[in-house]
Amino acid sequence: MNINEMEADLQRQIARDTKPWMRITAGILLFTVLGILIYCQVTSPVQIQKRNAKASLQFGEALERAGIHTQPDASH
């Protein structure tokens, strides 16, 4: 028996042994875990700091393009 036949046999056995409520529960659990992971990633302090730093840099560049200097000159 090669690997492909073993995989197909295992998939058939799993499909035969699982009940619909098990699949629904597993799907809900997977989506819940995925949602929690995404929420943690989006609201982590490190990610918020990165977004704030990027926005600050872009704002500074826009001010420079408009001719407004935001940093004191070192020559004075």
matplotlib code that plots the C-alpha trace (Angstrom):
import matplotlib.pyplot as plt

x = [0.0, 1.5, 1.2, -1.6, -3.7, -3.1, -4.1, -7.3, -8.2, -7.6, -9.8, -12.6, -12.4, -12.5, -15.4, -17.3, -16.7, -17.5, -21.0, -22.3, -22.4, -18.7, -17.8, -20.0, -18.4, -14.9, -15.6, -17.0, -14.0, -11.5, -13.2, -13.3, -9.6, -8.8, -10.9, -9.1, -5.7, -6.6, -8.0, -4.8, -2.6, -4.6, -4.9, -1.3, 0.6, 3.5, 1.2, -0.4, 3.0, 4.1, 0.9, 1.3, 5.0, 4.2, 1.4, 3.7, 6.4, 3.9, 2.5, 6.1, 6.9, 3.7, 4.6, 8.1, 6.6, 4.4, 7.5, 6.9, 10.0, 9.3, 12.9, 15.1, 18.1, 21.4, 23.2, 21.7]
y = [0.0, 3.3, 6.7, 7.9, 4.8, 5.2, 8.8, 8.1, 5.2, 7.5, 10.2, 7.7, 6.4, 9.9, 10.9, 7.8, 8.2, 11.9, 13.2, 16.5, 18.2, 17.3, 19.1, 22.1, 22.3, 22.0, 24.8, 27.1, 26.4, 27.1, 30.3, 31.4, 30.7, 32.5, 35.5, 35.7, 35.5, 38.3, 40.4, 40.0, 40.8, 43.9, 45.3, 44.5, 47.5, 46.7, 46.9, 50.1, 51.7, 50.7, 52.2, 55.4, 55.7, 55.2, 57.8, 60.2, 59.7, 60.2, 63.4, 64.7, 64.0, 65.8, 68.8, 68.9, 68.7, 71.7, 73.6, 73.4, 72.4, 70.3, 69.7, 72.5, 73.2, 72.0, 75.1, 77.6]
z = [0.0, -1.1, 0.6, -1.6, -0.9, 2.8, 2.7, 0.8, 3.2, 6.2, 4.6, 4.0, 7.5, 9.0, 6.8, 7.7, 11.5, 11.8, 12.5, 11.0, 14.4, 14.8, 11.6, 12.4, 15.9, 14.4, 11.9, 14.6, 16.8, 13.9, 13.0, 16.6, 17.0, 13.8, 14.9, 18.2, 16.5, 14.0, 16.8, 18.9, 15.9, 14.9, 18.5, 19.7, 21.0, 18.6, 15.5, 16.8, 17.3, 13.8, 12.3, 14.3, 13.3, 9.7, 9.8, 11.6, 9.0, 6.1, 7.8, 8.2, 4.6, 3.5, 5.6, 4.0, 0.5, 1.5, 2.5, 6.3, 8.1, 11.1, 12.4, 13.6, 11.3, 12.7, 11.2, 13.7]

ax = plt.figure().add_subplot(projection="3d")
ax.plot(x, y, z, "-o")
ax.set_aspect("equal")
plt.show()
